[in-house]
Amino acid sequence: MTLSRSAVVVAHPDDESLWLSSVVASADQVVFCFGDPFERPKLSEARRQAVAALPLAGLVDLKLPESGGGFSVDWTDPRLSEAGIAISDAAARARYEANFPQFVEALRPRLAGCAEVYTHNPWGEYGHAEHIQVYRAVAALQAELGYTIWFSNYVGRASWRLARQLGRQPCWAGRRTVQPDEAMARGLMRLYRRHGAWTWTRFHRWPAQEILYAVPPTETRRPLSGEWLLDVAGLRWWPPPWRRARRYLEFPAGGDE
């Protein structure tokens, strides 16, 4: 099979505009994994209306139900699992783990023939368990389908510890600096907000540049030591950010912080 297509795969509608706006316009398809938010019927209807109005080419909405475990993570001791990351709430954990094989099966035909798949980073940007799960599902199909995975350099306070843990390991083989498509991203934000489906702060500030990291299926990988990550708490207009928008990954001998 000739691999030529590209796909953007994100957990929720609006994630594409926040974390991968630089590649959305050029992708052959944009895949939303989750449909209705867990036990939030008003937001569910708003999201359905927003997705129906999106001007995105090749849009695929898998509409899998959210688990409700997106933030049920012990970030003082984050532990990855086969399904993504350990969820502290038992009921949410059961739903979360049940979603994983459904993701893999639903994504397989959508990603067949792709040369490049752009998705969440392994620590879930600011620390969303369902973002991590989507990355793991995309990674689970990589050897079979042969595409290169790309992820961005966004991070949050909660996910910093996990990003450091993963950054110590070989996890990327190539990088490129890109410019977010702010005009498109803000247009999507306005559409989501018009329908009541925007789930992030309206004061988000897209950076001038972001970095995309490549994970090829076979090439030797390297750690993230010496790389800069974009701290989402510093990427906002108001209230004023209380920290710089960049965090530096370095690993002194004998220390984890």
HUHUTA-V672912 format. One record per backbone hydrogen bond with DSSP energy under -1.0 kcal/mol. NH is the residue of the N-H (numbers start at 1). CO is the residue of the C=O. Records with the same first field share a line. If there is no record, write none. Layout:
BEGIN
NH=CO / CO
END
This chain:
BEGIN
4=113
5=113
7=116
8=29
9=118
10=31
15=12
18=14
19=15
23=20
24=20
27=23
28=6
29=6
30=58
31=8
32=60
33=10
34=11
35=64
40=37
44=40
45=41
46=42
47=43
48=44
49=45
50=46
51=47
52=48
53=49
60=30
62=32
64=33
66=36
72=69
73=71
75=73
77=74
81=84
86=79
88=72
93=89
94=90
95=91
96=92
97=93
98=94
99=95
103=99
104=100
105=101
106=102
107=103
108=104
111=107
112=108
114=111
115=5
116=5
117=148
118=7
119=150
124=121
127=124
128=124
129=70
132=128
133=129
134=130
135=131
136=132
137=133
138=134
139=135
140=136
142=139
145=141
146=142
148=115
149=215
150=117
151=213
155=230
163=159
164=160
165=161
166=162
167=163
168=164
169=166
171=222
172=222
173=214
174=214
176=212
178=210
182=180
185=181
186=182
187=183
188=184
189=185
190=186
191=187
192=188
193=189
194=190
195=191
197=192
204=201
205=235
210=178
212=176
213=151
214=174
215=149
222=172
224=167
226=249
227=224
229=247
230=153
231=245
232=155
234=231
236=234
237=203
247=229
249=227
255=252
END
